[in-house]
Structures are given as structure tokens and as C-alpha cells.
Amino acid sequence: MQKPHETGPGAITPDGCAVELYARLPARREPGIIHAAAGEGATILELGCGTGRVTHPLIALGHAVTAVDESPEMLERVRGAETVQAKIEDLDLGERRFGAVVLGSHFISEPSGVLAAAWLATCRRHVADDGCVLIEQHSPAWFDIAADGEHERDGITFRLRDVTRPEPEVVYATIEYQAGDLLWSQTFGSRRLDDAALGNLLGAAGLAFDGYLSDDHAWLRAVPAASM
């Protein structure tokens, strides 16, 4: 199985992400979706926060955010949040619980399902009994239309190339990001989760599906199973 990795200028994190690239990527709809689902003033645990692309807008919306990332170089860019350096699967904040735990960046779509299960277990450990877990996956429709191509957004050119489907419901590809003369590339794999697979994955972590938050089913809400 191909391991995700990234190349390009600047620091590259242990899990293969380019710090300078992530510092350039703006937030899009994510803060609004999270804010609406979490509720006014909810405390938020953001897993895999990167350079604070989503963290900073959430703080501006009135949330106290605890931002977690494995990379100290990423966390150096985060302002206004409590920061914790840790791998998601290893995170243990003791008795602390949060109104919302965010697992974004399509983490749950990782192909093996093993890390996804571990990350969801971390979500369950840290969500309040009356709280929610907000999860981003690759939109199910994306797996049917993913193909080599390019587009431009926010001054960055995105090129998807080398798209392959080595097994049913799995896509591997390389995405290039170009900003002026700077070029980064990232190879990744993603698995489509149907409703049954998603339900099983959540259930194994003690969570229950509570609805989609976007029309493309890329964002969803889960709650502690005991609260259903």
C-alpha cells in the first residue's frame, strides 16, 4: 500500500505535510459547518489542526479551541488556542471533555481503516456525553468523478494526477499545489465509506451516526452511542 507523502519547499511534518503550503491554504466552508453543528460557545477539540487554517476562524466565532497536531512546526503558526503536540491516536487529556471534537481533513477516509478506528477512539475519549464529533470525509460522489485535471483557487493551482483505483472503493492519486514558483506534491489514498461501513466504524468506537451536515455528505455528525 502506497504511503501518503508530500514534497516541496519548507518543513515537511512526520506524516508528510508541507508546513509552508498549509500556511497558505485558506479556510473555506469548514468553520461555518463546525460552528453551526457545535453550537454557540461550544468548547472544541480540533484534531490535526495544522497551521490553524480552521482554528483561527473558530476562535473568531467565539469558541475556545484546543488544537492538536503532531508537528511543532505546524503548531508554531497557531494563535489564540491552547496547543497540544501529539499524534491523534496517542492523545489522552485525562478527564477533559469537549462539546465538539473535530476530525477533519478527510482523515476518516484513510484506506486501511486501522488509523481511522484509532482516531475515532480518540474522539470518543474526549467528547462530552452531550457533545458531538464532527467528521469530514471525501464526498462519496468524488470517488466516481476523480480524474486527472487542474483548477485554480485563491491564487493556488491544484493539479490532480496519476489517479488509480487499485481496489473497489479506493482511489490513490497525487495532487500538486503551485503558488507562483513554489511547487508541492502530495500522494494520498482514500476509501469510500457507504452507510453500512461508516456505521460500523463509528459503532466500534462507541459513536452513532447523527446526520450529514452538507449536501455532498462530506461532513457528518456523530454522538456518543449512549446518548442515542
C-alpha positions in Angstrom: 0.0 0.0 0.0 1.3 3.4 -1.0 2.1 5.6 1.9 0.9 9.3 1.7 3.8 11.7 1.4 4.5 15.3 0.3 7.4 17.0 -1.3 8.3 20.7 -1.7 10.0 23.7 -0.1 10.0 24.2 3.7 9.5 21.9 6.6 7.8 18.6 6.0 6.0 17.1 9.0 6.4 13.4 10.2 3.1 12.5 8.5 4.3 14.1 5.2 2.6 17.5 5.1 4.3 20.7 4.0 4.0 23.5 6.6 4.5 26.4 4.2 1.8 25.0 1.9 -0.8 24.6 4.7 0.0 28.1 6.0 -1.1 29.4 2.6 -4.4 27.4 2.3 -7.4 29.4 3.5 -10.4 28.1 5.3 -13.5 27.6 3.2 -16.8 26.3 4.5 -15.4 24.3 7.4 -15.6 26.9 10.2 -19.2 27.6 9.3 -20.2 24.0 9.3 -18.4 23.3 12.6 -19.8 26.4 14.3 -23.4 25.6 13.3 -23.2 21.9 14.4 -21.3 22.5 17.6 -23.5 25.4 18.8 -22.6 28.8 20.1 -19.7 28.9 22.5 -19.0 25.1 22.4 -15.6 24.1 23.5 -13.8 22.5 20.6 -11.0 19.9 20.4 -9.5 20.1 16.9 -7.5 17.0 15.9 -4.8 17.6 13.2 -5.1 21.4 13.3 -2.1 22.1 11.1 -1.2 25.7 10.9 -4.6 26.9 12.3 -6.4 27.3 8.9 -9.7 26.3 10.6 -8.7 27.0 14.2 -8.4 30.8 13.8 -11.9 31.3 12.3 -13.4 29.1 15.0 -11.8 31.3 17.7 -13.2 34.4 15.9 -16.6 32.8 16.1 -16.3 32.6 19.9 -15.1 29.1 20.5 -12.3 28.1 22.9 -10.3 25.7 20.8 -7.7 23.1 21.9 -5.6 22.5 18.8 -3.7 19.2 18.4 -1.0 18.3 15.9 2.0 16.1 15.8 4.2 18.8 14.2 5.7 21.5 16.3 6.3 23.5 13.1 2.6 23.5 12.4 1.7 24.4 16.0 4.1 27.4 15.9 1.7 29.0 13.4 -1.4 28.6 15.6 -2.5 31.7 17.5 -5.1 32.2 20.3 -5.7 28.5 21.0 -4.3 26.0 23.5 -2.0 23.8 21.6 -1.1 20.2 22.3 1.7 18.3 20.4 0.6 14.7 20.0 -0.3 12.1 17.5 -4.1 11.9 17.3 -4.2 8.2 18.2 -2.0 8.8 21.2 -3.9 11.8 22.6 -5.1 11.4 26.2 -6.2 14.6 28.0 -7.3 12.7 31.1 -10.8 13.7 32.3 -11.2 16.6 30.0 -14.2 16.5 27.7 -15.3 18.9 24.9 -18.6 20.0 23.5 -17.3 19.1 20.0 -14.4 17.1 18.7 -13.4 17.8 15.1 -11.8 15.2 12.9 -11.4 17.0 9.5 -9.1 16.8 6.5 -10.7 13.5 5.3 -8.8 11.6 8.0 -11.6 9.0 8.3 -11.2 8.1 4.6 -7.7 6.7 5.0 -7.6 3.4 3.1 -6.7 0.8 5.8 -9.4 1.8 8.3 -7.0 0.9 11.1 -5.9 4.5 11.8 -9.4 5.8 11.2 -10.6 3.4 14.0 -7.9 4.7 16.4 -8.7 8.3 15.6 -12.4 7.8 16.2 -11.5 6.1 19.6 -9.7 9.3 20.5 -12.7 11.3 19.5 -14.9 9.2 21.8 -12.5 9.5 24.7 -12.7 13.3 24.6 -16.3 14.2 23.6 -18.7 15.1 26.4 -21.7 12.8 26.9 -24.0 15.5 25.4 -21.4 16.6 22.8 -20.8 15.7 19.2 -18.0 14.5 16.9 -17.8 16.4 13.6 -16.1 14.4 10.8 -15.0 15.3 7.3 -14.7 12.5 4.7 -14.2 12.6 0.9 -17.6 13.1 -0.6 -18.9 9.7 -1.8 -19.6 11.2 -5.3 -15.9 12.2 -5.6 -14.8 8.6 -6.0 -16.8 8.4 -9.2 -15.5 11.6 -10.8 -11.9 11.8 -9.6 -9.7 12.2 -12.7 -6.5 13.9 -13.8 -7.1 17.6 -14.2 -6.4 21.1 -12.7 -8.1 24.1 -11.3 -7.1 27.4 -9.7 -8.4 28.8 -6.4 -7.2 31.5 -4.0 -4.1 32.0 -6.1 -3.1 28.4 -5.9 -3.2 26.0 -8.9 -4.3 22.4 -7.9 -3.4 19.5 -10.2 -4.7 16.0 -9.7 -2.7 13.4 -11.5 -1.9 9.7 -11.5 -5.4 8.7 -10.4 -5.7 5.0 -9.9 -8.3 2.6 -8.4 -6.3 -0.4 -7.2 -9.4 -1.9 -5.5 -13.1 -1.3 -5.2 -14.0 1.9 -3.4 -10.3 3.1 -3.1 -8.7 5.9 -5.0 -5.0 6.8 -5.0 -3.7 10.0 -6.6 -1.1 12.7 -6.4 -2.1 16.3 -6.0 0.2 19.2 -6.9 -0.1 22.7 -5.5 1.6 25.6 -7.2 1.8 29.1 -5.8 4.0 31.2 -8.1 7.3 29.5 -8.4 6.7 27.2 -5.4 5.5 23.7 -6.1 4.4 21.0 -3.6 3.1 17.5 -4.3 1.2 15.1 -2.1 0.3 11.5 -2.7 -2.7 10.1 -0.9 -5.2 7.3 -0.8 -8.8 7.4 0.2 -11.6 4.8 0.7 -15.3 5.5 0.1 -17.4 4.6 3.1 -21.0 3.6 2.4 -23.6 4.0 5.2 -23.0 0.5 6.5 -19.2 0.8 6.6 -19.5 4.2 8.2 -21.9 2.9 10.8 -19.7 0.0 11.7 -16.6 2.2 12.0 -18.4 4.7 14.3 -20.1 1.9 16.3 -16.8 0.2 17.0 -15.6 3.5 18.6 -18.8 3.9 20.7 -20.3 6.5 18.4 -23.5 6.7 16.5 -24.3 8.5 13.2 -26.4 11.6 13.8 -26.8 13.0 10.3 -25.0 14.7 7.4 -24.0 18.3 7.7 -23.5 19.1 4.0 -25.5 18.2 0.8 -22.5 16.3 -0.6 -22.2 14.1 2.5 -18.6 15.2 3.1 -19.4 16.4 6.6 -21.3 14.4 9.2 -22.1 14.5 12.9 -21.8 11.6 15.3 -22.7 11.4 19.0 -21.8 9.1 21.9 -23.8 5.9 21.3 -25.2 6.0 24.9 -26.9 9.3 24.1 -29.0 8.0 21.2 
